[in-house]
């Protein structure tokens, strides 16, 4: 048979075909956006840990998440400092505190970090900012990536024009002395850095000789086997205590990722969004193909009378489904790229289209279209040539 029957069916009713393609575009865009947001959770959940300088992390066994790390005794960190192979230990104080908008007085939750003078908890230079400017207990550095709701002078981003401005943290007056660049992900909409003395001043409930996190670094020229042995030595030295945990860098990053992806509802919500998108796309394509078959039952009966069987009819419907899937996917991925750019610009969060997302959406799109075609084509099987007479 030389007549391109599948093409004829698709373009005989252009409106119906357009509706099917639009439905697939909607499903594809929805899947890409859900996977994009899920990727954003993965990228930002451990963003702060990735910027921190540590080989081993000490923290409370009551630790919930980065914004609520609890505390443990400082002497545990001091004990680790005496172990051979440990190059440095850095105490860090961290909690969510109330930031007052410098102009309108509005309140925002900020991730407040306290550090000991002469130390830096960060790996990358952009996070160091103006650490030398933290001269008194009132001085703070503000993250440039803090949201505009925190009150930058230009209403967009903190910068040099904000130096010297006064505001409050937890009701205590502080002065902005500089900026650094970190980003906080889902933990908070802004971050503030100050000295240990300043931190204890605005968080008076912190117990004496208590820390939020302990950053442990080993000798850089240590052979890999010695590195692992030192990690084990530190962890073994902590097992006798019930008030501290020692985790490797990978373990800490994995813990934070798993918390946001699986323990919190936000990760599960985005995963369910992908499933909903597939169901919606399946329903739309099925309705279009089913309606097309129902309106052409006489034609399918004629094909059977001419000797064409169910296999041929199935191939026609499947070809239509594959065409709809390909066109809808192509237009959907183009639309998604645009929405990614708009979302990243507007929400100031990293959203990327990964190879795994492209693979997942392409397979899901093809699967939902082929599945709907196989369900819808059963109506054509019931076409009886005898009904033509």
ABEGO torsion letter per residue (X at the ends): XABBAAAAAAAABAAAAAAAAAAAAAAAAAAAAAAAAAAAAAAAAAAAAAABBBABBBBBAABABAABAEBBBAAAAAAAAABBGBABBBBBBBBBBBBBBAAAGBBBBBBBBBBBBGBBABABAAAAEBAAABABAABBBBBAABBAAAGBAAGABBBAAABGBBBBBGGBBBBBAEBBBAEAEAABABBBBBBAAAAAAABAABBBGBBABBBBBBBAABBAAAAAAAAAAAAAAAAABAABBBBBAAAAAAAAAAAAAAABAAAAAAAAAAAAAAAAAAAAAAAAAAAAAAAAAAAAAAAAAAGBBAAAAAAAAAAAAAAAAAAAAAAAAAAAAAAAAAAAAAAGBBBBBBAAAAAAAAAAAAAAAAAAAAAAAAAAAABBAAAAX
